[in-house]
Amino acid sequence: MIEISKQDNRFIFEVKGMHKLWAFKSQLEIPAEHIIDAHQDFSEISEWRGLKMPGTYVPYLITAGTFYVNGTKIFWDVVNKEKSIIVNVKDENYQQLIIEVENPEDAIKMLTKGKD
């Protein structure tokens, strides 16, 4: 699971608990102006995850880490897809974050309103 906070004009995506081991990351920092949008789309996260480098993928259990799909670099950390959101970013190492959060609605509001 990911905990999102905002410090100055940057969003901090902190990977919590054992997810750090599965995702091979503990934190991502992204400037607010690099967030394009944030939304939920269960059909998008149900599709093939691509090539993992490095990452963990256990079908129907967890997807975590760095994955490449058609040249797009995506960071995943999802166990419960019902609590997942998709964050599209620009000018960053990752083009997309697909992450599980405690409260998807609040996270989407924070990311989209917090750009101002």
Protein Blocks (a to p, Z undefined) as FASTA:
>chain_A
ZZdddehjaccdddehjllmmnopabdcddfklpmbdcddfklmmmcebjaddddddehk
bccdjddeehiacddddfblmlgccdddehifbfbdcdddfblmlmmmmmmmmmZZ
